[in-house]
Amino acid sequence: MSGRMLLRAGADGTELGRQLPEKGTGPVELYLTGEQAGALRGKGVRLTEKKVSAQTHNRLKAAGDGVFRPYCREGGLKHQMAEDVVG
């Protein structure tokens, strides 16, 4: 299996590039949807699901992904955009 196949399946190229060995083969860890995993399995790619404990799952869910930022609250995106226009 090539890195290109993983990229076409929707894997993050930046993360993938950090894991691929310079030569030969090696394991990589990916975050895939069920559809992506199914497509790769259909092409003969052997996948192993990595399970996390319920406690870890709940901790990660509560922490969020750190991407969401509110729009209207103080310090939110609306405030930042207004400052960028003025500044």
N, C-alpha and C positions, 0 to 999 in steps of 0.2 A: 504494500500500500504506500502511496506517495503522500507527501504533504499537500500536494495539489488536490487530491481527492478529499482530504479533510477540509481544505479551504472551500471547495465547492459545496460541501455539506453544511457549511456555515460556521466552521471553527474560526476563532479569532486568530488572525495571522500573527499578531504581535506576540500573544501568549504561546502560540504554537512554535514560533521561531526560537523562543527561549528554551524549548524542550527538545527539539530535534537534534540528534547527534550529528557531528560533522560527517562521519562515515558510518556505514552500516545501518543497523536498526536499533530501536530502543523504544521503551514505553513512553507514552504521552498521556497527560490527564486533560480531559476536555469536559466542558459543560455543554451537554446536548439536550435538545428537546426529544421527546419520544419519537417524533417524526424523523428527525435527523438521525437518531440512532437506528431506527428501522431501515432507513435508506442505506446506511452504511452496512448494516448486517445483510441486507439484500444483495450487496456487492461483494459479500464474502469477508467483510472485516470482522475480526473477532473482538468483541467489546466485553469488558467486565465492569459491572456497575459497582461503584464505590458507595457504600452506605455510611451515613453518619448517624450517631445516636439521636434519640428524640430530644435529649437535653441540648445537644449541639444545634440541632435543627431549630429549636425554639429560640435559642440565644441568637442565632444568625438572623432569624426572621424578625426578632425584636430590634436588632441593630439596624436593619434595613441595608440597602446597598450603598448608601452615602451619595446617591446621585440626585435624588429629589430635592428641590429647593422650592419653597413657597413663592408665589408670585406677589401677593399683596402685602404680606406682613413686613414690618421693619426689617431691613437687611435682605429682603427678597429680591427677586429678579426685576420687578417693576422699579424699585428703589435704585438698584444698580444701574439699570438702563437710563434712568433720569439723570443720575450722576454722570454717566458717561457722555450724555448729550451736552450737559452743562459744562463739565470739566474739560 
